[in-house]
Amino acid sequence: MKKLETYVDVERRDTVRRCGIRIRPVVLLLGLGFVLAGCATTQGNRGPDIKEMLASAGFKMWPADTPEKLARLEAFPQRELVRQEQRDGKVQYLYADATFCRCAYVGTEEAYRRYQQLAQEKKVDHERAMAARAQSGAMDWRRWSAWGTYP
């Protein structure tokens, strides 16, 4: 025997359907926004650090402020240091970034040596910080135990 729907049941069902239809796109858009924000954050993380180190080391920043310059910049490998020999025998290093800053960092061999030194110092500092965190941050699991301290 089929149950008769009351007015309240019909109203409740319609309300749930309407809310479900309206809430789903909002939840999906929020979720998509968080995912895209996370991707943008991880994609750009390396950029500022290396660019600051290049500038500190003596690399000159050249903006690609015309379509022609941007096209030339896009021809280089992106976001990696490239060694180039000039016609006069001099060597220069180029870091091209057509996506984020739309610029190139150009430096001499001396600037490249300073960059390598800065990168090594940063790596050592990072390793020291990780070691200090591992030593001082040894987890005290007694605080997290729901049953009290361990024997």
C-alpha positions in Angstrom: 0.0 0.0 0.0 1.4 3.4 -1.0 1.9 5.9 1.8 0.1 9.2 1.3 2.4 12.1 1.4 1.3 14.9 3.7 1.8 18.5 2.9 4.7 18.8 5.4 6.4 15.8 3.7 6.1 17.5 0.3 7.4 20.8 1.6 10.3 19.2 3.4 11.3 17.2 0.2 11.1 20.3 -2.0 13.1 22.3 0.5 15.8 19.7 0.6 15.9 19.5 -3.2 16.1 23.2 -3.5 18.9 23.5 -0.9 20.8 20.6 -2.4 20.7 22.2 -5.8 21.9 25.5 -4.5 24.5 24.3 -2.1 26.3 21.8 -4.4 27.6 24.4 -6.8 28.7 26.6 -3.9 30.6 23.7 -2.3 32.1 22.7 -5.6 33.2 26.2 -6.4 34.7 26.6 -2.9 36.5 23.3 -3.2 37.8 24.3 -6.7 39.0 27.6 -5.3 41.0 25.9 -2.6 42.6 23.5 -5.0 43.5 26.3 -7.4 44.9 28.5 -4.6 47.0 25.5 -3.4 48.3 25.0 -7.0 49.2 28.6 -7.4 51.0 28.7 -4.0 53.1 25.6 -4.8 53.8 26.8 -8.4 55.1 30.2 -7.3 56.9 29.1 -4.2 60.3 28.6 -5.8 60.2 31.8 -7.8 60.6 34.5 -5.2 63.5 32.7 -3.4 65.6 32.1 -6.5 64.9 35.6 -7.8 65.9 37.2 -4.6 69.1 35.2 -4.5 69.9 36.0 -8.2 69.4 39.8 -7.5 71.5 39.5 -4.3 74.3 37.8 -6.3 74.4 40.6 -8.9 72.1 39.4 -11.6 70.4 42.2 -13.5 66.6 41.9 -14.1 65.4 42.7 -17.6 61.6 43.0 -18.0 60.0 41.7 -21.2 57.8 44.8 -21.6 57.1 44.4 -25.3 55.6 41.5 -27.2 58.9 41.0 -29.1 60.9 40.7 -25.9 58.3 38.3 -24.4 58.5 36.1 -27.5 62.4 36.0 -27.2 62.1 35.3 -23.5 59.7 32.4 -24.1 62.3 30.8 -26.5 64.6 30.1 -23.5 64.2 27.2 -21.0 61.9 28.5 -18.3 62.8 29.0 -14.6 66.3 27.4 -14.9 69.7 28.9 -15.1 71.2 28.6 -18.6 74.9 29.1 -19.4 75.5 31.1 -22.6 78.7 31.8 -24.4 78.9 35.2 -26.2 80.6 35.9 -29.5 83.4 37.7 -27.7 84.1 34.6 -25.6 82.5 35.9 -22.4 80.1 33.7 -20.5 76.8 34.9 -19.1 74.0 33.1 -17.2 70.3 33.6 -17.9 67.2 32.8 -15.9 64.0 33.3 -17.9 60.5 33.5 -16.4 57.9 34.4 -19.0 55.0 33.2 -16.9 55.3 34.9 -13.5 57.5 38.0 -13.6 57.8 38.2 -17.4 61.5 39.0 -17.0 65.0 37.6 -17.4 67.8 37.7 -14.9 71.2 38.0 -16.6 74.5 37.6 -14.8 78.2 37.2 -15.3 80.4 34.3 -14.1 81.2 36.2 -10.9 77.5 36.7 -10.2 76.9 33.0 -10.9 79.6 32.1 -8.4 78.0 34.4 -5.8 74.6 32.8 -6.5 76.1 29.3 -6.0 77.6 30.4 -2.7 74.3 31.9 -1.5 72.4 28.8 -2.6 74.9 26.6 -0.6 74.6 28.8 2.5 70.8 28.6 2.2 70.9 24.8 1.9 73.2 24.6 5.0 71.0 26.9 7.0 67.9 24.8 6.0 69.7 21.6 7.1 70.7 23.1 10.4 67.2 24.3 11.0 65.8 20.9 10.2 68.3 19.2 12.5 67.5 21.7 15.4 63.8 21.1 14.9 64.3 17.3 15.0 66.4 17.5 18.2 64.2 20.1 20.1 60.9 19.0 18.7 61.1 15.4 19.7 57.4 14.5 20.2 56.3 14.1 23.7 53.5 11.6 23.1 52.4 11.8 26.7 50.5 15.0 26.0 48.6 13.3 23.2 47.7 10.2 25.0 44.0 9.9 25.8 44.8 7.3 28.5 47.4 9.2 30.4 51.2 8.8 30.4 53.0 5.8 29.0 54.8 3.6 31.5 
